[in-house]
């Protein structure tokens, strides 16, 4: 789905309910953003409008295959079209990164995570929102979470570990079926409460919070080869007799 289709989805009744349910979970993970540099990667503008207000700096990077839209609606433009494998930021500059509609749509999830690791500050926080392989939403194309590669918790754990992130919390959202009927949308909060109790891992999306790990490797001391030192020996100058001269 390109940005036009994504924007249309989030303007629909199902998209509004989706944004509301996911934003409630994200707010619990992004309570203190004062003075932070906040990056949204993928299509995160519906969520940045609600959770990135206290951040000192915030950006919205959109992947080249999706396209880009102007964000925010007023003021300086903070959105850009990027290559997810070569983000235009220096190392260790981002305190919090949110990825929505990104990891499941890239050709190489591990390379994307490694690039995010590069720009993250030490102990920086990464939040991924991805389709749940075991959930109902991954089986229907009525929402953006029905496109791309869904993930299981085990798969995400392996990717994060390989990219040197440490998962610290797991959350699930979207228990209601991906249907635009008014009755279903009205009952969305009830679906969430009952789903948390009955089948927490059958939700539509997985939300994982991970922290960048910086490991210090020691290669040990290099063995020094001790080279012998020789003192110069002062030899006497050769005499005429040593040179074979006759008297």
C-alpha positions as CSV (number, residue, x, y, z in Angstrom):
1,X,0.0,0.0,0.0
2,X,1.3,3.5,-0.8
3,X,0.8,6.6,1.3
4,X,-2.4,7.5,-0.5
5,X,-4.1,4.2,0.4
6,X,-2.7,4.4,3.9
7,X,-4.0,7.9,4.4
8,X,-7.4,6.8,3.1
9,X,-7.5,3.9,5.5
10,X,-6.8,6.0,8.5
11,X,-9.5,8.4,7.5
12,X,-12.1,5.6,7.3
13,X,-14.1,4.4,10.4
14,X,-12.0,1.2,10.7
15,X,-8.8,3.2,10.4
16,X,-10.0,5.7,13.1
17,X,-10.8,2.8,15.5
18,X,-7.4,1.2,14.6
19,X,-5.5,4.4,15.4
20,X,-7.3,4.9,18.7
21,X,-6.7,1.3,19.9
22,X,-3.0,1.3,19.0
23,X,-2.4,4.9,20.3
24,X,-3.7,4.0,23.7
25,X,-1.0,1.3,24.0
26,X,1.7,3.5,22.5
27,X,1.0,6.3,25.0
28,X,1.9,3.9,27.8
29,X,5.3,3.3,26.3
30,X,6.1,7.0,25.4
31,X,5.2,8.8,28.5
32,X,8.3,11.0,28.9
33,X,9.6,12.4,25.6
34,X,10.7,15.8,26.9
35,X,14.1,16.7,25.3
36,X,14.1,13.6,23.2
37,X,14.7,13.1,19.5
38,X,11.8,11.1,18.2
39,X,11.8,9.3,14.8
40,X,8.8,7.7,13.0
41,X,9.7,5.3,10.3
42,X,7.2,3.8,7.8
43,X,3.7,5.4,8.0
44,X,3.6,6.8,11.5
45,X,1.9,10.2,11.1
46,X,-1.5,9.1,12.5
47,X,0.4,8.2,15.7
48,X,3.0,11.0,15.8
49,X,0.2,13.6,16.0
50,X,-0.9,12.1,19.4
51,X,2.3,10.9,21.1
52,X,5.2,13.1,19.8
53,X,4.1,16.4,21.1
54,X,6.6,16.7,24.0
55,X,9.7,15.6,21.9
56,X,12.3,18.3,21.3
57,X,12.7,17.1,17.7
58,X,10.6,14.7,15.7
59,X,10.8,13.4,12.2
60,X,8.6,11.2,9.9
61,X,10.6,9.1,7.5
62,X,8.6,7.2,4.8
63,X,10.0,4.4,2.8
64,X,10.7,5.0,-0.9
65,X,8.4,2.3,-2.1
66,X,5.4,3.8,-0.3
67,X,5.9,7.5,-1.2
68,X,5.8,10.5,1.1
69,X,3.2,13.1,2.2
70,X,3.6,16.5,3.8
71,X,3.7,16.3,7.6
72,X,2.8,18.1,9.7
73,X,-0.1,19.9,8.0
74,X,1.1,23.3,9.4
75,X,4.6,24.6,10.0
76,X,8.0,23.3,8.9
77,X,8.1,20.1,7.0
78,X,9.3,17.2,9.1
79,X,8.7,14.3,6.7
80,X,11.1,12.9,4.1
81,X,11.4,10.1,1.6
82,X,14.2,7.7,2.6
83,X,15.9,4.5,1.9
84,X,15.3,2.3,5.0
85,X,18.8,0.8,4.6
86,X,20.6,4.2,4.5
87,X,18.8,6.7,6.8
88,X,20.0,10.3,6.4
89,X,21.0,10.7,10.1
90,X,24.3,10.6,12.0
91,X,25.1,7.8,14.4
92,X,23.6,7.8,17.9
93,X,21.2,10.7,17.3
94,X,17.7,9.2,17.9
95,X,16.4,8.6,21.4
96,X,13.1,6.9,20.4
97,X,12.2,5.3,17.1
98,X,8.7,4.1,16.2
99,X,8.2,1.8,13.2
100,X,4.7,1.2,11.9
101,X,3.9,-0.2,8.4
102,X,7.6,-0.6,7.9
103,X,9.3,-3.8,9.0
104,X,6.8,-6.2,7.3
105,X,7.1,-4.3,4.0
106,X,10.9,-4.2,3.6
107,X,13.0,-6.6,1.6
108,X,15.4,-7.2,4.4
109,X,14.1,-6.8,8.0
110,X,17.5,-7.5,9.6
111,X,19.3,-4.8,7.5
112,X,16.6,-2.3,8.4
113,X,17.0,-3.0,12.1
114,X,20.7,-2.8,11.8
115,X,20.4,0.7,10.2
116,X,18.0,1.8,13.0
117,X,20.6,0.5,15.5
118,X,23.2,2.7,13.9
119,X,21.3,5.9,14.4
120,X,20.0,5.1,17.9
121,X,21.6,6.6,20.9
122,X,23.1,4.2,23.5
123,X,20.2,2.7,25.4
124,X,17.8,4.3,22.9
125,X,14.3,2.8,22.7
126,X,12.8,1.1,19.6
127,X,9.0,0.4,19.3
128,X,7.9,-2.0,16.6
129,X,4.2,-2.4,15.5
130,X,3.9,-5.4,13.2
131,X,1.2,-7.8,12.0
132,X,0.8,-10.8,14.2
133,X,1.2,-14.1,12.3
134,X,-1.3,-15.8,14.6
135,X,-3.8,-13.0,14.4
136,X,-6.9,-12.5,12.3
137,X,-5.8,-9.1,10.8
138,X,-2.9,-10.7,8.8
139,X,-5.3,-12.8,6.9
140,X,-7.5,-10.0,5.5
141,X,-6.5,-7.2,3.1
142,X,-9.1,-4.8,4.5
143,X,-6.3,-3.0,6.5
144,X,-2.6,-2.3,5.9
145,X,-1.8,-5.0,8.4
146,X,-2.9,-7.6,5.9
147,X,0.0,-6.7,3.6
148,X,3.6,-7.8,3.8
149,X,5.2,-10.4,6.0
150,X,3.6,-11.0,9.4
151,X,5.8,-12.0,12.3
152,X,5.5,-14.2,15.4
153,X,7.0,-13.3,18.7
154,X,9.8,-15.9,18.2
155,X,10.7,-14.4,14.9
156,X,10.8,-10.9,16.2
157,X,12.9,-12.0,19.2
158,X,15.5,-13.5,16.8
159,X,15.7,-10.5,14.6
160,X,16.1,-8.1,17.5
161,X,18.8,-10.2,19.1
162,X,20.7,-10.4,15.8
163,X,20.5,-6.6,15.4
164,X,21.8,-6.1,18.9
165,X,18.5,-5.0,20.5
166,X,17.2,-6.3,23.8
167,X,13.4,-6.7,24.0
168,X,12.0,-5.4,27.3
169,X,8.2,-5.6,26.9
170,X,5.6,-7.1,24.6
171,X,2.1,-5.8,24.1
172,X,-0.8,-6.9,21.8
173,X,-3.6,-4.8,20.2
174,X,-6.5,-5.1,17.8
175,X,-8.7,-7.9,19.1
176,X,-11.7,-6.9,17.1
177,X,-12.1,-8.4,13.6
178,X,-11.1,-6.1,10.7
179,X,-14.6,-5.3,9.8
180,X,-16.1,-1.8,9.2
181,X,-19.5,-2.6,10.6
182,X,-20.8,0.0,13.1
183,X,-21.6,-2.7,15.7
184,X,-18.1,-4.1,15.6
185,X,-16.5,-0.6,15.8
186,X,-18.6,0.4,18.8
187,X,-17.6,-2.8,20.6
188,X,-13.9,-2.4,19.9
189,X,-12.9,-1.4,23.5
190,X,-14.8,-4.4,24.8
191,X,-13.0,-6.7,22.3
192,X,-9.7,-5.4,23.7
193,X,-10.6,-6.0,27.3
194,X,-11.9,-9.5,26.7
195,X,-9.0,-10.4,24.4
196,X,-6.5,-9.3,27.0
197,X,-8.0,-11.9,29.3
198,X,-8.9,-14.8,27.1
199,X,-6.4,-14.9,24.2
200,X,-3.7,-12.1,24.5
201,X,-1.5,-13.5,21.8
202,X,-4.2,-13.8,19.1
203,X,-4.4,-10.0,18.6
204,X,-3.9,-8.3,15.2
205,X,-0.6,-6.7,15.9
206,X,2.4,-7.2,18.1
207,X,4.0,-4.2,19.8
208,X,7.5,-4.8,21.1
209,X,9.6,-2.4,23.0
210,X,13.4,-2.9,22.7
211,X,16.5,-1.2,23.8
212,X,19.8,-0.7,21.9
213,X,22.6,-2.7,23.4
214,X,26.2,-1.5,23.1
215,X,28.6,-4.3,23.7
216,X,32.3,-3.7,24.5
217,X,34.4,-6.5,23.0
218,X,38.0,-7.0,24.2
219,X,40.4,-8.7,22.0
220,X,43.0,-9.1,24.7
221,X,46.5,-7.8,24.9
222,X,48.6,-8.2,21.9
223,X,51.7,-10.3,22.6
224,X,54.8,-8.2,22.1
225,X,57.7,-9.8,20.4
226,X,60.8,-9.0,22.3
227,X,63.5,-8.3,19.8
228,X,67.1,-8.6,21.2
229,X,69.0,-5.4,21.4
230,X,72.7,-5.5,20.4
231,X,75.2,-2.9,21.5
232,X,77.5,-1.8,18.8
233,X,81.0,-3.2,19.2
234,X,83.9,-0.8,18.5
235,X,86.5,-2.6,16.4
236,X,90.0,-1.2,16.1
237,X,91.0,0.2,12.8
238,X,92.9,-2.2,10.5
239,X,96.7,-1.7,10.5
240,X,98.9,-1.6,7.5
241,X,100.1,-5.1,8.3
242,X,96.5,-6.4,8.4
243,X,96.0,-5.0,4.9
244,X,99.0,-7.1,3.6
245,X,101.3,-4.1,3.1
246,X,105.1,-4.9,3.2
247,X,107.6,-3.0,5.2
